[in-house]
Amino acid sequence: MTIAPDTARSEPPQYRAMREALSSLDDTVPGKFEITKEGIVHDMMSPGRPHELTAVLVSRRMEKVMPDDLVAHTGTPDVENAPEGVMRHPDVIVLALADMEGDGPFDPRSLLAAVEVVSRSNPDNDWIGKVRDYPLLGIPVYAVFDPRTATGAVMSDIHPTPEGPRYATRKDFVYGEDVTIADWTISTDGLPRYAEPGE
């Protein structure tokens, strides 16, 4: 189901300024940039092999159990809600293949789930910032895989709170267990871990 962008609300001027600043930095500053309600998040380290391998394995395992008209996509473009002033880049997004068509960022309302692999250099971005932002964007299911600890969690059931929309349900898992993300259950066997410092 394709969802038209929300044109009734314009993007905040502060958000527009941050987007323009990031555009001018493209390909000149290493790392990944995202925009949150709190400002710009810069993960200075490019993701390493365990991070990228986890994203690929989760994507492949999900696609094996999902219908052919859905995709577990890794890569670009970003997921953006300009009126809310948020631009994120999930490691894996689950959406209809038809919603891959077109130009520009993905509308977060078209996502069925988002998956993040925790960054070694900035874990709070995945465990705190995105836990706050993804329900605000209306992403119904958010799964976190943490190669530092071989654990993770799946959050769902968005509900209103005084601080804004939040996930009401959290199911923790450890690597080796099966995990259910939205309607699909996959194995977490064999997912890589980050090496301990000095290894």
C-alpha distance (Angstrom), angle and dihedral (degrees) to the residues before:
residue distance angle dihedral
M1 . . .
T2 3.80 . .
I3 3.78 115.5 .
A4 3.78 120.3 -156.8
P5 3.80 116.9 -128.2
D6 3.79 116.8 -96.9
T7 3.78 100.7 -101.8
A8 3.80 94.9 165.7
R9 3.79 90.8 78.5
S10 3.78 122.5 49.8
E11 3.77 125.3 -143.0
P12 3.82 116.2 -93.7
P13 3.85 114.2 -102.8
Q14 3.81 91.1 -121.8
Y15 3.81 90.2 54.9
R16 3.81 91.4 48.2
A17 3.82 89.7 52.3
M18 3.81 91.6 50.7
R19 3.82 91.5 48.8
E20 3.81 90.6 50.9
A21 3.81 90.8 48.6
L22 3.80 91.3 51.4
S23 3.81 91.6 47.8
S24 3.79 89.5 56.6
L25 3.82 90.0 52.2
D26 3.81 95.6 51.8
D27 3.81 111.4 133.0
T28 3.82 92.5 -4.3
V29 3.81 101.4 81.8
P30 3.82 121.6 47.3
G31 3.78 122.6 -125.5
K32 3.78 135.4 38.4
F33 3.81 127.7 -60.3
E34 3.80 127.6 -155.6
I35 3.80 132.5 172.1
T36 3.78 121.0 -133.5
K37 3.78 135.8 172.2
E38 3.82 85.4 -93.2
G39 3.82 95.8 52.4
I40 3.80 136.8 -96.7
V41 3.80 119.5 -12.6
H42 3.80 115.3 -156.6
D43 3.78 119.3 -168.8
M44 3.79 98.5 -164.5
M45 3.79 97.2 -166.6
S46 3.77 119.8 73.6
P47 3.82 111.3 -126.2
G48 3.80 113.8 -89.7
R49 3.78 129.0 -136.4
P50 3.86 97.7 -87.0
H51 3.82 89.5 52.9
E52 3.79 94.4 48.2
L53 3.81 93.7 41.2
T54 3.81 90.5 53.1
A55 3.81 91.1 52.3
V56 3.82 91.9 48.8
L57 3.82 93.9 46.9
V58 3.80 92.9 48.2
S59 3.81 90.4 47.7
R60 3.81 93.4 49.7
R61 3.79 93.8 45.4
M62 3.79 91.3 50.3
E63 3.79 93.9 47.9
K64 3.82 90.2 53.4
V65 3.82 90.6 61.8
M66 3.82 100.7 34.0
P67 3.81 127.1 86.9
D68 3.81 115.7 -93.3
D69 3.81 92.3 -110.2
L70 3.82 91.4 64.6
V71 3.79 129.4 70.7
A72 3.83 135.6 -160.8
H73 3.80 96.3 -146.0
T74 3.80 126.6 -162.2
G75 3.77 117.7 -171.0
T76 3.76 138.0 35.4
P77 3.00 155.7 19.4
D78 3.79 113.0 54.0
V79 3.80 127.9 -112.4
E80 3.78 108.6 -115.5
N81 3.79 140.6 -178.4
A82 3.80 103.3 -179.7
P83 3.83 96.4 -176.9
E84 3.83 88.8 57.1
G85 3.81 90.3 43.7
V86 3.82 95.1 -123.8
M87 3.82 130.0 129.8
R88 3.81 117.6 173.9
H89 3.79 135.4 171.7
P90 3.83 111.3 -148.5
D91 3.79 117.5 -161.2
V92 3.83 90.9 -129.5
I93 3.79 128.8 13.4
V94 3.79 125.9 -169.0
L95 3.78 114.9 -148.2
A96 3.78 143.3 133.4
L97 3.79 114.7 -71.1
A98 3.82 87.6 -127.5
D99 3.82 89.5 60.8
M100 3.82 89.7 61.6
E101 3.81 88.7 71.9
G102 3.79 122.3 96.8
D103 3.79 134.0 34.5
G104 3.77 136.8 -69.9
P105 3.79 131.0 31.4
F106 3.79 123.9 -25.9
D107 3.80 117.8 -97.0
P108 3.83 105.2 -120.6
R109 3.81 89.7 -141.3
S110 3.82 88.9 68.2
L111 3.82 92.2 59.8
L112 3.79 121.5 101.2
A113 3.81 92.2 -169.0
A114 3.79 142.9 -11.0
V115 3.80 125.3 -144.6
E116 3.79 126.0 -160.7
V117 3.78 129.6 -169.4
V118 3.80 107.1 -150.3
S119 3.77 113.8 -110.6
R120 3.78 115.1 -126.4
S121 3.83 90.7 -142.3
N122 3.82 99.3 45.0
P123 3.84 112.2 20.4
D124 3.82 93.8 158.0
N125 3.80 89.5 67.3
D126 3.83 89.8 65.1
W127 3.81 100.1 32.8
I128 3.82 98.7 41.1
G129 3.80 114.4 11.4
K130 3.78 97.7 44.6
V131 3.81 92.8 40.7
R132 3.81 84.0 60.7
D133 3.81 99.0 39.9
Y134 3.80 103.1 42.0
P135 3.82 97.0 62.4
L136 3.82 88.1 44.8
L137 3.81 87.5 56.4
G138 3.82 91.0 48.1
I139 3.82 96.8 -113.8
P140 3.82 100.0 157.1
V141 3.82 99.2 -153.6
Y142 3.80 129.3 30.5
A143 3.82 121.2 -173.7
V144 3.81 123.4 -169.8
F145 3.81 124.5 -162.3
D146 3.81 115.0 -168.0
P147 3.83 114.9 -162.8
R148 3.81 89.9 -175.8
T149 3.81 92.4 68.8
A150 3.84 104.0 13.8
T151 3.80 89.0 -119.9
G152 3.77 137.2 106.8
A153 3.78 147.0 167.2
V154 3.79 140.2 -133.8
M155 3.81 117.1 -144.2
S156 3.80 125.9 -164.8
D157 3.83 145.9 142.7
I158 3.80 102.6 76.8
H159 3.79 112.6 -144.6
P160 3.82 134.6 170.9
T161 3.80 120.7 -97.3
P162 3.83 132.0 172.2
E163 3.84 87.7 -99.7
G164 3.81 92.7 51.0
P165 3.81 134.3 -90.7
R166 3.81 114.1 -19.1
Y167 3.81 137.5 174.5
A168 3.82 110.7 -98.0
T169 3.81 97.5 -165.7
R170 3.80 128.0 55.9
K171 3.80 123.5 178.0
D172 3.80 115.3 -171.5
F173 3.80 123.2 -154.0
V174 3.79 139.9 -179.6
Y175 3.77 124.8 -137.6
G176 3.79 110.0 -88.8
E177 3.82 93.5 44.2
D178 3.77 125.6 99.4
V179 3.80 112.2 -108.2
T180 3.81 128.9 -157.7
I181 3.81 116.9 -142.5
A182 3.80 110.6 -173.8
D183 3.84 103.4 -47.5
W184 3.81 98.1 -19.4
T185 3.79 130.7 84.8
I186 3.80 120.9 -155.7
S187 3.79 136.7 174.2
T188 3.80 121.2 -107.2
D189 3.82 92.9 -161.4
G190 3.76 115.0 131.0
L191 3.80 98.2 12.4
P192 3.81 110.0 152.0
R193 3.79 125.0 -109.8
Y194 3.76 128.9 -148.9
A195 3.79 113.2 -101.0
E196 3.78 115.9 -112.0
P197 3.82 113.9 -104.7
G198 3.77 109.0 -83.4
E199 3.81 95.0 24.3
